[in-house]
Amino acid sequence: MKKNTLPNFIVIDDDRTNNIICRKIILSVAPEAAIETFFDPNAGLVHIQSAYGSHEANNVILLLDINMPTLFGWEVLEEFRKFSEIVRNHFKIFMLSSSVDPNDRERADNSPLVSGYVEKPLTTLKVKALLYQSKEMSLN
């Protein structure tokens, strides 16, 4: 099975409206993109572990909210860290947040699991930048 050259997108955010907005914005830039959204971070983690455990799985841009009631984005990252290297290697994780706390941005910048920090709301320009950055990273 040949991998799709366009990465999949997964959005994990407890804000259902933001998930709808993200889907619409991503599709406006990449109409053929596969997008999955999760309101519950635990359901997102279960899906990631089960769907991306093979070398043949497509690469993914994960947009992860920081402030959620069941698990903070940082706690999701700690669970993600426990996944196999095969799973982890499929992902470029971007913290997607409306947080104005400079510590959140610094923490994202210092995390080896995080590829970047994206301020809400997601825009077409930001999606294009994510796709470009994801492409550049896959060449390294």
Buried (B, 14 or more C-beta within 10 A) or exposed (E): EEEEEBBBBBBBBBBEEBBEBBBEBBBEBBEEBBBBBBBBBEEBBEBBBEBBEEEEBBBBBBBBBBBBEEBBBBEBBEBBEEBEEEBBEBBBBBBBBEBEEEEBBEBBEEBEBBBBBBBBEBBEEBBEBBBEBBBEEEEE
